[in-house]
Amino acid sequence: MTKLTGESLMIDRRRLLTLTAGGVSVAAFGGLGGVSSALAADTVKWVSPRGTVEVLDDYPYWVAKKFGYFGDIATTLEPGPSEATSTVKLVDQKQADVGYPSPGVFSLALEQGMPLVSAFHMGGGDVFTLAFRKGEKPKSLKELEGKTILLGSAGWQSITDPMLAAAGVDVKKVKYVDAGWPMWGTLLKEGKGDAALCWEGYRAMWKGQGLDFDHFLGRDFSKLPANSFVIRKADFEDAAKRKLYARYFQGWAAGLEFGKHNPRAATQIVMEQFPGLASQMTPAVATEAMMQLASVFAGRMDERKKWGFHLKSSWELFFETGRKIGQITQDFKFDDVCKNDLVDEANAFDAAKVKADADKFALSADYKGVDVAAIQAAL
């Protein structure tokens, strides 16, 4: 396994943005399905940062697909390579339209001069967590200094460093191991490191797989933002494409609203889409994963008010922290790279219809038995 230090990753951040996944470069990847040119005006291709879409994280999409919330837009959801920065590179290279990077990966892309903007902020709260073997969770994050944190990809250090630095940790004293996707949680259980980066939703999935850890929850101590939807700046500045993306994000917003009203239904829809995923978790664990994610998507909604809204204070704190630790050097202006212009239209879905769809959804017997109130109390 490759050991990384905070200093070495800062020096090599440009190299990280040219890494290949499994020996296949992004340029040679064929546009995630053989399409290597810009997509048609009424088609939107979204690419994951995880290397898989068989997760609960994207439940708003599957809900929107099922109920037609995207209207006549032809949409696809692609896994992409598992290398952390592929989601921004594919958008920049016009092999995908929408990427879903963490703020750390997004800022690295901006640092490299990729002309991208964040146009819809999914994670209003900090989605990330730090996992520890049972009984080994420290009393303070400061105790991570001198310890080893396992990552599923080297690029994830751009997530962990700002989160820890904003909490007062000297990240130069933290060691990282690129333990690889999807084994990094298993390696933590086997004692190969002291902690591992995780996130809401995946926390419950790990638990369902027997990887039951104690966690520091980012939403409990961090004011930093989480992942957002990024598009090319040129598309944002094109009037017709702006309209398209506003309609597209409206589908996601409607899916988020549906999940708020009926988390069991949103979960069941994903499980029906991916039977293999359903075989890995009980309905209760799956619903818990979905509800963890929903709590992040609705994070700080008392300030944000609407789905997709970027909080200026949160993003400015992230950029300030990134500069402080040397992860980025440029002074990015919030208004230049984070856009709330499409949020009003994205939230102009038929709320009454969405609620009716959620209320009348026919739950299976297994999902009817899930105690949502108990899960909510444990979140």
VEXNUMAR-285240 format. One line per 5 residues: their letters; for each residue y, x, z of N, C-alpha, C. Coordinates in steps of 0.02 Angstrom, whole numbers. Layout:
! VEXNUMAR-285240
a	Y/X/Z/Y/X/Z/Y/X/Z | ... $
//
This chain:
! VEXNUMAR-285240
mtklt	-60/42/0/0/0/0/62/44/0 | 114/21/-34/176/59/-40/222/44/19 | 243/96/54/290/87/108/361/94/82 | 404/50/105/474/52/84/518/57/145 | 573/91/137/624/91/190/684/54/164 $
geslm	727/31/209/788/-3/187/827/41/140 | 833/106/155/873/151/114/843/158/44 | 776/166/40/746/176/-25/752/115/-69 | 749/56/-39/756/-4/-81/827/-11/-107 | 878/8/-66/946/4/-91/955/50/-150 $
idrrr	927/111/-145/934/160/-199/899/135/-261 | 841/101/-251/800/82/-308/811/10/-330 | 865/-22/-308/872/-92/-324/877/-103/-400 | 906/-54/-436/909/-61/-509/839/-56/-539 | 798/-12/-510/729/-6/-536/690/-70/-523 $
lltlt	703/-102/-465/667/-163/-450/677/-216/-503 | 736/-218/-532/751/-269/-582/720/-254/-649 | 685/-198/-655/649/-184/-717/575/-177/-706 | 552/-194/-645/480/-191/-631/442/-240/-675 | 379/-227/-685/336/-273/-720/288/-306/-672 $
aggvs	261/-362/-692/213/-397/-650/143/-388/-681 | 100/-355/-643/32/-345/-666/27/-306/-731 | 77/-262/-742/77/-221/-802/105/-254/-864 | 128/-317/-857/156/-353/-914/231/-363/-903 | 271/-336/-947/343/-342/-938/366/-413/-952 $
vaafg	424/-430/-925/450/-497/-938/463/-507/-1012 | 489/-455/-1045/505/-461/-1116/442/-476/-1157 | 385/-450/-1132/322/-460/-1169/285/-522/-1146 | 313/-558/-1098/277/-612/-1067/273/-674/-1111 | 311/-674/-1165/304/-729/-1213/339/-792/-1193 $
glggv	390/-787/-1149/428/-847/-1133/388/-898/-1094 | 339/-875/-1054/301/-920/-1010/267/-976/-1050 | 240/-959/-1106/206/-1011/-1144/219/-1003/-1218 | 241/-944/-1238/249/-930/-1308/318/-944/-1336 | 364/-971/-1295/431/-986/-1319/477/-931/-1295 $
ssala	502/-891/-1340/544/-835/-1320/616/-844/-1338 | 633/-899/-1369/703/-911/-1387/733/-964/-1343 | 798/-976/-1348/833/-1026/-1308/801/-1094/-1321 | 801/-1136/-1270/767/-1200/-1274/813/-1253/-1305 | 782/-1307/-1328/821/-1360/-1359/868/-1392/-1308 $
adtvk	919/-1426/-1334/973/-1452/-1291/948/-1502/-1240 | 895/-1542/-1256/871/-1592/-1209/806/-1571/-1176 | 794/-1507/-1172/735/-1479/-1140/756/-1430/-1087 | 725/-1433/-1028/741/-1386/-975/677/-1356/-948 | 673/-1290/-949/616/-1253/-922/638/-1218/-858 $
wvspr	602/-1232/-804/616/-1206/-738/562/-1154/-721 | 581/-1098/-689/532/-1047/-674/533/-1031/-599 | 474/-1026/-570/465/-1014/-499/471/-940/-482 | 492/-924/-421/492/-854/-398/426/-835/-365 | 377/-880/-362/317/-870/-321/256/-848/-359 $
gtvev	256/-853/-426/196/-838/-464/147/-896/-465 | 166/-953/-436/124/-1012/-437/168/-1073/-428 | 145/-1130/-454/179/-1194/-440/133/-1240/-400 | 73/-1216/-382/28/-1257/-342/45/-1250/-268 | 104/-1275/-252/130/-1274/-184/168/-1339/-173 $
lddyp	185/-1352/-111/223/-1413/-96/298/-1405/-104 | 320/-1343/-113/392/-1329/-116/429/-1370/-168 | 395/-1386/-223/429/-1419/-279/416/-1494/-280 | 401/-1523/-222/385/-1595/-221/439/-1639/-253 | 505/-1622/-249/554/-1667/-282/542/-1671/-358 $
ywvak	520/-1616/-387/507/-1616/-459/450/-1664/-477 | 395/-1659/-440/337/-1700/-457/351/-1774/-444 | 390/-1788/-393/412/-1857/-381/454/-1882/-440 | 502/-1840/-461/546/-1859/-516/508/-1869/-581 | 458/-1827/-593/416/-1835/-652/378/-1902/-650 $
kfgyf	351/-1917/-593/310/-1978/-586/351/-2041/-597 | 413/-2041/-571/454/-2102/-574/506/-2101/-629 | 505/-2050/-671/551/-2050/-728/623/-2034/-711 | 635/-1998/-656/703/-1985/-635/739/-1934/-681 | 701/-1898/-722/733/-1852/-769/754/-1886/-834 $
gdiat	740/-1951/-839/759/-1987/-899/724/-1959/-960 | 763/-1947/-1014/733/-1924/-1077/731/-1848/-1083 | 746/-1812/-1030/743/-1739/-1032/670/-1717/-1031 | 652/-1673/-1077/585/-1643/-1076/586/-1584/-1029 | 547/-1588/-975/549/-1536/-923/482/-1501/-917 $
tlepg	485/-1438/-899/425/-1401/-882/438/-1359/-820 | 386/-1348/-781/389/-1308/-721/339/-1252/-730 | 362/-1190/-729/318/-1133/-744/314/-1085/-684 | 256/-1053/-674/249/-1007/-618/283/-940/-627 | 284/-914/-688/314/-848/-699/273/-792/-666 $
pseat	291/-730/-678/259/-674/-643/277/-676/-569 | 233/-648/-527/245/-651/-455/296/-600/-430 | 316/-553/-472/367/-504/-452/432/-541/-436 | 464/-522/-380/516/-563/-350/575/-578/-396 | 594/-529/-439/654/-539/-478/641/-570/-547 $
stvkl	579/-588/-561/564/-615/-628/602/-680/-641 | 613/-720/-589/645/-785/-600/715/-779/-628 | 753/-727/-608/820/-717/-635/817/-682/-703 | 770/-636/-710/766/-600/-774/747/-647/-831 | 702/-694/-818/681/-740/-871/738/-786/-892 $
vdqkq	779/-807/-844/837/-847/-862/887/-805/-902 | 901/-745/-878/948/-702/-912/926/-687/-984 | 861/-679/-995/834/-663/-1061/819/-725/-1103 | 841/-783/-1080/835/-847/-1117/762/-866/-1129 | 719/-846/-1083/649/-867/-1086/635/-924/-1038 $
advgy	685/-942/-998/684/-1000/-955/756/-1022/-947 | 765/-1084/-924/833/-1111/-916/858/-1110/-844 | 813/-1123/-798/832/-1128/-728/785/-1084/-687 | 813/-1040/-646/774/-1000/-600/787/-1022/-529 | 743/-999/-484/747/-1022/-414/744/-962/-367 $
pspgv	793/-917/-372/790/-857/-330/816/-868/-259 | 795/-825/-214/828/-820/-149/898/-793/-160 | 944/-802/-113/1010/-772/-120/1008/-696/-129 | 959/-663/-97/953/-591/-105/938/-571/-177 | 890/-605/-208/873/-590/-277/930/-610/-323 $
fslal	963/-666/-310/1020/-687/-350/1076/-635/-347 | 1089/-608/-287/1142/-558/-280/1124/-493/-316 | 1059/-475/-316/1038/-416/-353/1049/-425/-427 | 1037/-486/-451/1048/-501/-522/1122/-495/-539 | 1165/-521/-495/1237/-516/-506/1259/-443/-505 $
eqgmp	1230/-405/-459/1246/-334/-454/1230/-298/-519 | 1178/-320/-552/1157/-290/-616/1197/-316/-675 | 1243/-362/-662/1284/-388/-716/1254/-446/-754 | 1201/-476/-727/1173/-535/-761/1222/-592/-755 | 1243/-623/-810/1293/-677/-808/1261/-744/-789 $
lvsaf	1248/-752/-725/1216/-811/-698/1262/-845/-647 | 1252/-909/-637/1286/-945/-583/1235/-989/-547 | 1246/-999/-482/1206/-1046/-444/1238/-1115/-452 | 1200/-1163/-479/1229/-1227/-497/1204/-1286/-454 | 1151/-1274/-413/1125/-1327/-370/1090/-1292/-312 $
hmggg	1116/-1302/-251/1089/-1267/-193/1036/-1308/-159 | 974/-1288/-167/918/-1325/-137/916/-1316/-61 | 919/-1253/-38/907/-1237/32/970/-1233/74 | 991/-1289/102/1052/-1288/142/1043/-1250/207 | 982/-1248/233/966/-1208/292/924/-1149/271 $
dvftl	918/-1100/315/879/-1040/299/805/-1058/302 | 771/-1053/245/702/-1074/239/653/-1022/266 | 676/-960/275/630/-905/289/613/-900/364 | 553/-875/377/530/-864/445/499/-795/450 | 488/-773/511/452/-711/524/391/-728/566 $
afrkg	332/-710/541/269/-729/573/242/-671/614 | 210/-689/670/180/-640/715/112/-666/738 | 66/-620/750/2/-642/779/14/-676/846 | -29/-724/861/-21/-763/923/-15/-716/984 | 36/-729/1024/47/-690/1084/86/-626/1074 $
ekpks	103/-609/1010/137/-546/996/209/-556/971 | 233/-617/971/302/-630/951/349/-599/1003 | 396/-556/983/441/-526/1031/492/-576/1058 | 524/-558/1112/575/-602/1141/638/-603/1099 | 650/-549/1063/711/-543/1024/696/-511/956 $
lkele	734/-530/905/727/-499/839/743/-424/842 | 785/-404/889/802/-333/896/739/-290/906 | 687/-320/935/626/-283/948/587/-266/884 | 611/-292/827/579/-274/764/599/-204/740 | 651/-175/771/669/-107/754/612/-60/771 $
gktil	591/-20/723/534/24/732/467/-8/715 | 469/-72/696/408/-108/679/398/-113/603 | 340/-138/583/323/-144/512/317/-218/493 | 352/-237/440/350/-305/415/314/-306/348 | 265/-350/341/228/-357/279/263/-406/232 $
lgsag	264/-388/168/295/-429/116/244/-444/62 | 253/-500/27/210/-515/-29/233/-483/-93 | 294/-456/-94/322/-421/-151/377/-375/-125 | 383/-316/-156/435/-269/-133/504/-300/-136 | 516/-342/-186/582/-372/-194/601/-418/-137 $
wqsit	553/-438/-96/569/-482/-40/611/-448/14 | 616/-382/11/658/-348/59/731/-371/52 | 749/-393/-7/817/-418/-18/828/-485/17 | 773/-516/39/777/-577/80/781/-558/154 | 737/-513/174/728/-498/245/786/-458/275 $
dpmla	810/-408/238/863/-366/265/926/-405/284 | 953/-447/241/1013/-484/260/1001/-531/320 | 943/-563/321/927/-609/376/926/-571/443 | 894/-513/443/890/-474/506/958/-443/523 | 993/-417/472/1057/-385/486/1107/-434/515 $
aagvd	1107/-496/488/1153/-547/514/1137/-565/586 | 1074/-552/607/1053/-566/676/1062/-505/721 | 1092/-451/695/1106/-393/736/1054/-339/736 | 1005/-343/690/952/-293/686/975/-235/642 | 962/-173/663/975/-114/621/918/-109/571 $
vkkvk	930/-132/509/876/-136/461/851/-68/438 | 890/-15/450/867/52/433/809/74/477 | 801/39/533/747/56/579/685/11/570 | 687/-31/519/630/-75/504/591/-47/446 | 525/-47/452/481/-23/398/452/-83/361 $
yvdag	442/-75/296/413/-128/255/351/-103/219 | 304/-149/210/245/-135/170/238/-190/118 | 235/-171/54/221/-219/1/145/-232/3 | 127/-285/38/56/-300/49/26/-342/-6 | 68/-368/-51/44/-403/-110/31/-477/-100 $
wpmwg	47/-514/-152/33/-586/-155/-39/-596/-179 | -78/-640/-148/-61/-683/-92/-91/-659/-26 | -103/-594/-19/-143/-568/37/-102/-548/98 | -36/-551/94/2/-520/148/-7/-555/215 | -19/-620/214/-31/-656/277/-98/-638/307 $
tllke	-149/-632/265/-215/-612/288/-213/-542/319 | -174/-497/289/-169/-429/315/-133/-428/382 | -85/-474/391/-53/-478/457/-105/-498/510 | -146/-548/494/-198/-570/541/-245/-514/557 | -258/-469/508/-304/-414/518/-272/-355/554 $
gkgda	-209/-361/573/-176/-308/611/-145/-253/571 | -132/-265/506/-105/-212/463/-29/-203/470 | 5/-247/504/76/-241/516/94/-280/578 | 158/-278/597/180/-312/658/206/-382/645 | 231/-395/585/259/-460/568/253/-469/492 $
alcwe	266/-530/469/265/-544/397/319/-595/381 | 350/-586/324/397/-637/301/359/-698/278 | 384/-756/296/355/-819/274/413/-868/263 | 396/-931/249/448/-982/241/420/-1050/258 | 465/-1096/270/444/-1164/288/403/-1193/231 $
gyram	354/-1233/249/307/-1258/199/247/-1212/195 | 259/-1150/178/205/-1101/176/179/-1087/247 | 223/-1095/296/203/-1087/366/147/-1136/383 | 155/-1199/363/103/-1249/376/42/-1236/333 | 52/-1213/270/-5/-1198/227/-47/-1142/257 $
wkgqg	-14/-1090/283/-51/-1036/316/-92/-1064/374 | -61/-1107/413/-96/-1136/471/-158/-1173/449 | -151/-1211/394/-208/-1248/368/-264/-1203/342 | -247/-1141/326/-296/-1093/301/-323/-1048/357 | -305/-1064/419/-329/-1025/476/-284/-967/494 $
ldfdh	-226/-962/461/-178/-909/477/-124/-938/522 | -143/-949/584/-99/-983/632/-60/-931/672 | 4/-924/655/46/-873/686/102/-905/727 | 132/-865/769/196/-883/800/252/-861/753 | 308/-898/753/361/-884/705/430/-884/738 $
flgrd	473/-840/712/545/-848/720/567/-889/659 | 598/-947/670/620/-990/615/692/-973/596 | 702/-958/532/768/-941/509/819/-995/525 | 799/-1058/519/847/-1112/532/871/-1115/604 | 835/-1080/649/854/-1080/719/905/-1026/736 $
fsklp	907/-973/695/952/-918/713/998/-895/656 | 986/-919/595/1022/-893/538/1069/-945/508 | 1127/-923/487/1175/-965/451/1176/-949/377 | 1128/-908/355/1126/-888/285/1096/-943/241 | 1113/-945/177/1085/-995/132/1015/-976/111 $
ansfv	980/-1023/80/914/-1010/52/918/-1018/-24 | 860/-1024/-55/855/-1024/-128/897/-1077/-162 | 920/-1062/-222/959/-1109/-261/938/-1106/-334 | 960/-1155/-373/945/-1157/-444/1000/-1121/-482 | 982/-1070/-520/1031/-1031/-558/1020/-1043/-632 $
irkad	1076/-1042/-669/1075/-1050/-741/1120/-997/-771 | 1118/-991/-836/1162/-943/-870/1235/-968/-866 | 1281/-922/-854/1351/-940/-851/1375/-971/-916 | 1350/-945/-972/1369/-973/-1037/1349/-1046/-1043 | 1291/-1064/-1015/1270/-1134/-1017/1314/-1177/-972 $
fedaa	1333/-1150/-915/1378/-1187/-870/1445/-1200/-904 | 1467/-1154/-944/1533/-1161/-977/1530/-1202/-1041 | 1469/-1220/-1063/1460/-1262/-1122/1459/-1335/-1100 | 1505/-1376/-1125/1513/-1444/-1101/1449/-1485/-1108 | 1415/-1479/-1165/1355/-1519/-1177/1298/-1497/-1130 $
krkly	1291/-1432/-1121/1238/-1408/-1077/1253/-1424/-1004 | 1316/-1422/-985/1334/-1442/-916/1311/-1513/-903 | 1322/-1556/-952/1302/-1626/-945/1226/-1631/-938 | 1191/-1592/-978/1118/-1591/-974/1094/-1570/-905 | 1122/-1515/-879/1100/-1490/-814/1118/-1538/-758 $
aryfq	1175/-1572/-764/1193/-1621/-713/1141/-1677/-711 | 1120/-1700/-769/1067/-1751/-772/1001/-1725/-746 | 986/-1662/-762/924/-1632/-739/924/-1626/-662 | 979/-1601/-634/983/-1594/-562/982/-1662/-528 | 1005/-1714/-563/1002/-1781/-536/930/-1802/-523 $
gwaag	885/-1780/-568/814/-1794/-557/788/-1762/-494 | 806/-1699/-483/786/-1664/-422/816/-1698/-360 | 880/-1717/-364/913/-1749/-307/879/-1815/-290 | 860/-1853/-342/825/-1916/-329/757/-1903/-296 | 723/-1849/-319/660/-1831/-288/668/-1811/-215 $
lefgk	722/-1776/-200/736/-1758/-130/749/-1821/-88 | 786/-1868/-117/801/-1930/-81/737/-1969/-67 | 693/-1972/-117/629/-2006/-109/590/-1975/-51 | 587/-1908/-50/550/-1873/3/578/-1887/72 | 643/-1896/76/674/-1912/140/650/-1980/166 $
hnpra	642/-2028/120/621/-2095/140/546/-2100/153 | 506/-2061/116/433/-2069/123/399/-2001/112 | 399/-1959/164/369/-1892/157/294/-1894/141 | 259/-1943/167/187/-1947/153/176/-1960/78 | 217/-2003/49/209/-2019/-23/225/-1958/-65 $
atqiv	279/-1922/-49/296/-1862/-87/240/-1811/-84 | 210/-1804/-25/155/-1757/-17/94/-1779/-57 | 77/-1842/-54/19/-1867/-90/27/-1857/-165 | 88/-1866/-190/100/-1856/-262/85/-1784/-283 | 105/-1736/-242/91/-1666/-257/16/-1652/-253 $
meqfp	-17/-1679/-202/-89/-1667/-194/-128/-1698/-252 | -105/-1754/-278/-139/-1784/-336/-128/-1741/-399 | -72/-1707/-402/-57/-1663/-458/-101/-1601/-457 | -116/-1577/-395/-153/-1514/-387/-213/-1525/-340 | -269/-1549/-366/-327/-1561/-324/-352/-1498/-288 $
glasq	-344/-1440/-320/-365/-1378/-288/-325/-1364/-225 | -260/-1378/-228/-217/-1370/-169/-237/-1420/-115 | -252/-1481/-136/-271/-1533/-88/-334/-1514/-50 | -378/-1476/-83/-441/-1457/-50/-430/-1405/4 | -371/-1373/5/-356/-1320/54/-324/-1346/118 $
mtpav	-300/-1408/117/-263/-1435/175/-282/-1507/187 | -283/-1526/250/-290/-1596/267/-225/-1632/250 | -226/-1698/243/-163/-1735/231/-111/-1722/285 | -132/-1714/347/-84/-1702/401/-50/-1634/393 | -89/-1582/377/-60/-1515/368/-15/-1514/306 $
ateam	-37/-1547/253/4/-1549/192/70/-1585/204 | 68/-1640/240/129/-1677/255/175/-1636/300 | 145/-1599/346/185/-1554/389/221/-1502/347 | 186/-1473/297/217/-1424/253/275/-1455/215 | 264/-1514/188/317/-1548/151/377/-1562/195 $
mqlas	365/-1583/257/420/-1601/302/458/-1539/326 | 423/-1482/333/458/-1420/348/508/-1404/292 | 485/-1410/230/528/-1397/173/585/-1446/169 | 570/-1510/181/622/-1561/178/677/-1548/229 | 658/-1521/287/709/-1506/338/756/-1452/315 $
vfagr	732/-1405/275/774/-1352/247/818/-1379/191 | 788/-1419/146/827/-1447/91/884/-1491/116 | 873/-1523/173/925/-1565/203/965/-1526/256 | 956/-1461/257/990/-1420/308/1066/-1424/303 | 1098/-1429/361/1171/-1432/368/1201/-1487/325 $
mderk	1164/-1542/318/1189/-1597/277/1250/-1631/307 | 1260/-1622/372/1320/-1649/403/1383/-1615/375 | 1375/-1553/350/1430/-1517/319/1428/-1524/243 | 1369/-1523/214/1362/-1523/141/1373/-1592/111 | 1349/-1643/145/1358/-1713/125/1314/-1735/67 $
kwgfh	1302/-1691/18/1266/-1711/-42/1212/-1659/-59 | 1159/-1683/-91/1107/-1638/-115/1136/-1587/-164 | 1118/-1524/-155/1138/-1473/-203/1203/-1438/-187 | 1239/-1459/-135/1305/-1431/-120/1299/-1362/-88 | 1339/-1314/-113/1342/-1247/-85/1395/-1245/-30 $
lkssw	1377/-1220/29/1426/-1211/83/1459/-1142/75 | 1524/-1143/66/1561/-1080/53/1551/-1031/110 | 1556/-1054/172/1551/-1008/230/1483/-974/232 | 1430/-1010/215/1363/-982/217/1354/-928/164 | 1375/-942/103/1368/-894/49/1413/-833/58 $
elffe	1473/-844/83/1517/-787/95/1489/-742/149 | 1457/-771/200/1424/-731/251/1368/-690/221 | 1330/-720/175/1276/-683/143/1303/-624/103 | 1354/-635/62/1381/-580/22/1411/-526/66 | 1445/-546/119/1473/-497/166/1419/-455/198 $
tgrki	1364/-488/219/1309/-452/250/1276/-405/200 | 1267/-427/138/1237/-385/87/1278/-322/74 | 1344/-329/73/1386/-270/64/1383/-224/124 | 1380/-253/183/1379/-214/244/1318/-169/249 | 1261/-193/225/1199/-154/229/1187/-114/165 $
gqitq	1232/-119/117/1225/-80/56/1178/-110/4 | 1157/-172/14/1112/-203/-34/1150/-220/-98 | 1213/-238/-91/1256/-249/-149/1321/-210/-136 | 1356/-194/-189/1419/-156/-183/1479/-196/-206 | 1468/-246/-247/1524/-283/-276/1547/-340/-230 $
dfkfd	1610/-358/-237/1640/-410/-197/1637/-476/-237 | 1579/-509/-235/1572/-571/-272/1612/-627/-240 | 1648/-663/-281/1688/-719/-257/1647/-783/-262 | 1645/-820/-208/1606/-881/-205/1620/-927/-264 | 1683/-939/-279/1701/-986/-332/1680/-962/-401 $
dvckn	1667/-897/-409/1646/-870/-473/1572/-878/-485 | 1533/-876/-432/1460/-873/-441/1422/-933/-411 | 1454/-973/-369/1423/-1032/-340/1464/-1093/-362 | 1434/-1139/-397/1470/-1194/-427/1447/-1262/-398 | 1495/-1300/-373/1481/-1367/-349/1503/-1420/-400 $
dlvde	1521/-1400/-460/1548/-1445/-510/1500/-1500/-531 | 1435/-1488/-527/1385/-1535/-551/1357/-1579/-495 | 1378/-1566/-434/1347/-1599/-377/1360/-1674/-376 | 1421/-1696/-390/1435/-1767/-388/1391/-1805/-437 | 1387/-1781/-499/1345/-1816/-548/1272/-1811/-529 $
anafd	1251/-1755/-501/1181/-1748/-480/1163/-1800/-427 | 1211/-1819/-387/1198/-1868/-334/1212/-1940/-355 | 1227/-1950/-419/1244/-2018/-443/1182/-2055/-466 | 1125/-2042/-435/1064/-2078/-451/1065/-2148/-419 | 1021/-2190/-440/1017/-2258/-413/981/-2255/-346 $
aakvk	1020/-2249/-292/990/-2239/-226/947/-2298/-205 | 967/-2358/-223/928/-2418/-204/860/-2417/-238 | 859/-2397/-302/795/-2394/-337/749/-2341/-307 | 778/-2283/-291/739/-2229/-262/708/-2252/-196 | 748/-2284/-155/722/-2308/-90/667/-2360/-101 $
adadk	677/-2404/-150/626/-2454/-164/562/-2421/-188 | 569/-2371/-231/510/-2334/-255/472/-2303/-196 | 510/-2274/-149/479/-2241/-92/446/-2292/-46 | 480/-2348/-34/454/-2399/12/391/-2433/-13 | 386/-2442/-78/330/-2480/-104/272/-2436/-127 $
falsa	278/-2370/-119/225/-2325/-142/161/-2340/-104 | 106/-2344/-142/41/-2361/-113/7/-2297/-86 | 9/-2288/-21/-23/-2230/10/-98/-2239/11 | -133/-2183/3/-206/-2185/12/-221/-2193/86 | -283/-2210/101/-302/-2219/171/-291/-2156/212 $
dykgv	-305/-2097/182/-297/-2034/217/-224/-2023/236 | -179/-2039/191/-108/-2026/205/-77/-2080/249 | -105/-2140/247/-82/-2192/293/-93/-2171/365 | -145/-2130/377/-163/-2109/444/-123/-2050/471 | -79/-2021/430/-39/-1964/452/18/-1988/497 $
dvaai	24/-1957/555/75/-1975/604/140/-1936/590 | 184/-1966/551/246/-1933/531/291/-1920/592 | 292/-1967/638/335/-1959/697/313/-1898/738 | 249/-1887/745/224/-1830/783/242/-1765/748 | 236/-1764/682/254/-1704/644/328/-1689/652 $
qaal	368/-1741/646/441/-1732/652/459/-1704/721 | 426/-1727/772/440/-1704/840/422/-1631/849 | 372/-1607/811/348/-1538/817/386/-1489/773 | 427/-1514/727/462/-1470/681/512/-1425/718 $
//
